[in-house]
């Protein structure tokens, strides 16, 4: 990921097919923000992310983390599940 950003899914029940990459916004750069944004995702049976909910992290970084979470895709499963993705931002 660009600009030192790393994302991982802690102990995922569903395998990740594609993990979105958050952008490091101009405002985040100006404020020299870093840290982790935890995003809970609700995954449909087809593996697409239906909903996101920020569990923690700086609000300026949270918008991009949510956008990246929505772009993520998981392996199909028998039912809807939730996972938590940690997006790490380092300027």
C-alpha positions as CSV (number, residue, x, y, z in Angstrom):
1,X,0.0,0.0,0.0
2,X,1.2,3.5,-0.7
3,X,2.4,5.8,2.0
4,X,3.2,3.1,4.5
5,X,-0.3,2.0,5.1
6,X,-0.9,-1.6,6.1
7,X,-4.2,-3.4,6.6
8,X,-4.9,-6.8,8.1
9,X,-7.9,-8.8,9.2
10,X,-7.5,-10.1,12.7
11,X,-8.3,-13.8,12.9
12,X,-10.7,-13.7,9.9
13,X,-13.3,-16.4,9.7
14,X,-13.6,-15.6,5.9
15,X,-10.6,-15.4,3.7
16,X,-9.8,-12.1,2.1
17,X,-9.8,-12.1,-1.7
18,X,-9.0,-8.5,-2.1
19,X,-8.3,-5.9,0.6
20,X,-8.9,-2.3,-0.3
21,X,-6.1,0.3,0.0
22,X,-6.9,3.5,1.9
23,X,-5.5,6.7,0.6
24,X,-3.6,9.0,2.9
25,X,-5.5,12.3,2.3
26,X,-3.9,15.7,2.0
27,X,-5.4,16.8,5.3
28,X,-4.0,13.7,7.0
29,X,-0.6,14.6,5.5
30,X,-0.8,18.2,6.7
31,X,-1.8,17.1,10.2
32,X,0.9,14.4,10.1
33,X,-1.6,11.8,11.3
34,X,-0.8,8.2,12.0
35,X,-2.5,5.4,13.8
36,X,-4.9,2.5,13.4
37,X,-8.5,2.7,12.3
38,X,-10.6,-0.4,13.2
39,X,-13.5,-1.0,10.8
40,X,-16.1,-3.7,11.3
41,X,-17.5,-5.0,8.1
42,X,-20.6,-6.9,7.4
43,X,-20.0,-9.4,4.6
44,X,-22.7,-10.8,2.4
45,X,-22.8,-14.5,1.5
46,X,-21.3,-13.6,-1.9
47,X,-18.2,-12.1,-0.2
48,X,-19.0,-8.4,-0.9
49,X,-19.0,-5.9,1.9
50,X,-22.5,-4.7,2.7
51,X,-21.9,-2.3,5.6
52,X,-19.0,-0.7,7.5
53,X,-18.8,0.7,11.0
54,X,-15.8,2.4,12.4
55,X,-14.9,1.0,15.8
56,X,-12.0,3.4,16.5
57,X,-9.4,5.7,15.1
58,X,-8.9,9.3,14.0
59,X,-12.0,10.7,12.2
60,X,-9.8,12.1,9.4
61,X,-8.4,8.7,8.7
62,X,-11.7,6.9,9.2
63,X,-13.3,8.1,6.0
64,X,-10.6,6.6,3.8
65,X,-10.5,3.4,5.9
66,X,-14.2,2.9,5.4
67,X,-13.9,3.5,1.7
68,X,-11.1,0.9,1.5
69,X,-13.2,-1.5,3.6
70,X,-16.1,-1.2,1.2
71,X,-13.8,-2.0,-1.7
72,X,-12.6,-5.2,0.0
73,X,-13.9,-8.6,-1.0
74,X,-14.0,-11.9,0.9
75,X,-14.5,-15.5,0.0
76,X,-18.1,-16.5,-0.4
77,X,-19.7,-18.2,2.7
78,X,-23.0,-19.8,3.7
79,X,-24.3,-16.8,5.5
80,X,-23.6,-13.1,6.4
81,X,-20.7,-12.6,8.7
82,X,-18.8,-9.7,10.3
83,X,-15.1,-9.2,10.5
84,X,-12.8,-6.4,11.8
85,X,-10.1,-4.9,9.5
86,X,-7.3,-2.8,11.0
87,X,-6.0,-0.1,8.7
88,X,-2.6,1.2,9.8
89,X,-1.7,4.7,8.7
90,X,1.9,5.9,8.8
91,X,2.9,9.2,7.1
